[in-house]
Amino acid sequence: MKDKIELLKKYINSSKYTIVVTGAGISVSSGINVFLRTNMIYGAEICSKFILTKFPKHYYKVLRKSFLNAVFSNGPSITHKKIAELEKKGLINGIVTTNIDNLHTIAGNKNVAEMQGSFGLNKCL
């Protein structure tokens, strides 16, 4: 593993423009399940505007249990934090993620593209 880390450092240090691409795996150590391994009913419910508008107490209970508790209790993983350090040092230029957990931004990253949206940005319905 040490050899792989050194090779990655070499690639990052020699790169002129580096983008980090992440998905669900980066948030597992923060306590957020990979969507494919989560309760599919919960998954469908937290993606449902209908459930949110018709049964808001139920929606927020499920959202907290399946997702938000981990975000608020555990926060960003060490990997999120290391990526933020790399961005601060100017070694990476941004992150593209399929995650909706906002953990890259919470970790300190400034240039984050959340391809599927984010719970970090909300609006009143």
Backbone torsions as a table, in degrees:
resi	resn	phi	psi	omega
1	MET	NA	-38.4	-179.8
2	LYS	-59.0	-39.0	178.0
3	ASP	-62.7	-40.0	179.8
4	LYS	-66.2	-38.5	178.5
5	ILE	-64.9	-43.7	178.8
6	GLU	-63.8	-39.5	178.0
7	LEU	-65.0	-42.0	177.5
8	LEU	-61.8	-43.4	176.7
9	LYS	-57.8	-43.2	-179.8
10	LYS	-61.3	-45.7	179.8
11	TYR	-62.9	-45.5	-178.7
12	ILE	-64.0	-45.4	-178.7
13	ASN	-65.1	-29.1	-178.6
14	SER	-93.3	-7.2	-178.0
15	SER	-78.1	144.5	176.0
16	LYS	-89.6	-24.2	-178.2
17	TYR	-154.2	113.5	-175.1
18	THR	-122.0	128.6	174.4
19	ILE	-116.1	133.6	176.4
20	VAL	-97.1	130.1	178.0
21	VAL	-111.4	123.9	-178.8
22	THR	-127.7	162.9	176.1
23	GLY	-142.6	-159.9	-171.6
24	ALA	-57.0	-33.5	-175.7
25	GLY	-57.8	-30.7	-177.8
26	ILE	-68.1	-23.8	-176.6
27	SER	-97.6	-4.9	-178.9
28	VAL	-59.1	-42.0	-179.2
29	SER	-71.6	-8.1	172.4
30	SER	-90.6	-3.2	178.1
31	GLY	97.3	10.1	178.6
32	ILE	-99.2	123.5	-178.7
33	ASN	-69.9	146.2	168.5
34	VAL	-61.0	133.0	-173.0
35	PHE	-52.1	-36.7	-179.3
36	LEU	-67.6	-19.1	-179.6
37	ARG	-102.2	1.0	-178.0
38	THR	-90.0	167.0	176.1
39	ASN	-62.5	116.5	-174.0
40	MET	-64.4	-29.9	177.2
41	ILE	-65.7	-45.2	177.0
42	TYR	-59.8	-44.1	-179.8
43	GLY	-58.8	-45.0	179.0
44	ALA	-66.3	-38.2	-178.2
45	GLU	-68.5	-38.8	-178.8
46	ILE	-77.0	-9.5	176.0
47	CYS	-101.2	5.2	-173.0
48	SER	-103.1	114.7	174.5
49	LYS	-66.0	-33.1	178.7
50	PHE	-60.8	-48.9	179.5
51	ILE	-62.1	-42.7	179.3
52	LEU	-58.6	-46.6	-175.2
53	THR	-79.2	-33.0	-177.0
54	LYS	-90.3	-29.9	-176.4
55	PHE	-136.7	61.9	-172.7
56	PRO	-60.0	-39.0	179.4
57	LYS	-61.9	-43.3	178.1
58	HIS	-64.5	-45.3	-179.4
59	TYR	-55.7	-51.4	-176.8
60	TYR	-68.9	-31.1	175.7
61	LYS	-64.1	-46.6	179.2
62	VAL	-66.5	-43.0	-179.6
63	LEU	-61.2	-44.5	179.6
64	ARG	-63.5	-46.4	-177.0
65	LYS	-65.5	-42.7	-172.4
66	SER	-89.6	-12.6	-169.2
67	PHE	-148.5	-59.2	-170.5
68	LEU	-66.8	-34.3	178.1
69	ASN	-55.8	-43.6	179.6
70	ALA	-64.9	-41.6	-180.0
71	VAL	-63.0	-48.2	-176.3
72	PHE	-74.8	-35.6	-177.6
73	SER	-81.5	-41.3	-172.7
74	ASN	-101.8	-34.4	-178.9
75	GLY	67.6	-163.5	-177.0
76	PRO	-63.9	147.7	176.6
77	SER	-77.2	171.0	176.4
78	ILE	-60.7	-31.8	179.2
79	THR	-67.7	-43.8	175.1
80	HIS	-56.3	-44.6	-177.1
81	LYS	-66.5	-39.6	178.9
82	LYS	-66.2	-39.0	177.8
83	ILE	-64.1	-39.9	176.8
84	ALA	-61.9	-40.1	176.9
85	GLU	-61.0	-43.4	179.7
86	LEU	-62.4	-38.9	178.6
87	GLU	-67.0	-43.6	178.8
88	LYS	-59.5	-35.9	179.2
89	LYS	-78.8	-4.9	180.0
90	GLY	80.6	14.5	-177.8
91	LEU	-87.6	-21.1	172.0
92	ILE	-126.8	153.8	-175.0
93	ASN	-103.5	-14.0	179.2
94	GLY	171.3	174.4	-178.8
95	ILE	-128.2	135.8	170.1
96	VAL	-114.7	124.6	-177.4
97	THR	-136.2	150.5	172.8
98	THR	-94.0	-1.3	-177.8
99	ASN	-77.8	149.7	178.9
100	ILE	-111.3	9.7	-171.5
101	ASP	-83.8	-9.5	178.0
102	ASN	67.6	11.0	-174.5
103	LEU	-69.2	-29.0	176.2
104	HIS	-63.0	-44.6	-179.7
105	THR	-67.3	-42.5	178.3
106	ILE	-61.0	-35.0	179.3
107	ALA	-70.3	-18.7	177.7
108	GLY	120.3	-1.0	177.1
109	ASN	-68.1	143.3	-178.4
110	LYS	-104.3	-31.8	-173.5
111	ASN	-111.2	80.9	-174.7
112	VAL	-119.7	127.6	173.1
113	ALA	-107.9	110.5	178.8
114	GLU	-96.3	101.6	-168.5
115	MET	-67.1	-22.3	-178.2
116	GLN	-113.9	16.2	-177.7
117	GLY	94.0	-174.4	-176.0
118	SER	-157.6	146.0	171.1
119	PHE	-79.2	-1.7	176.9
120	GLY	-78.3	-17.4	179.4
121	LEU	-124.4	117.3	-176.7
122	ASN	-130.9	158.2	174.6
123	LYS	-140.4	150.3	-179.0
124	CYS	-72.5	131.2	177.0
125	LEU	-83.8	NA	NA
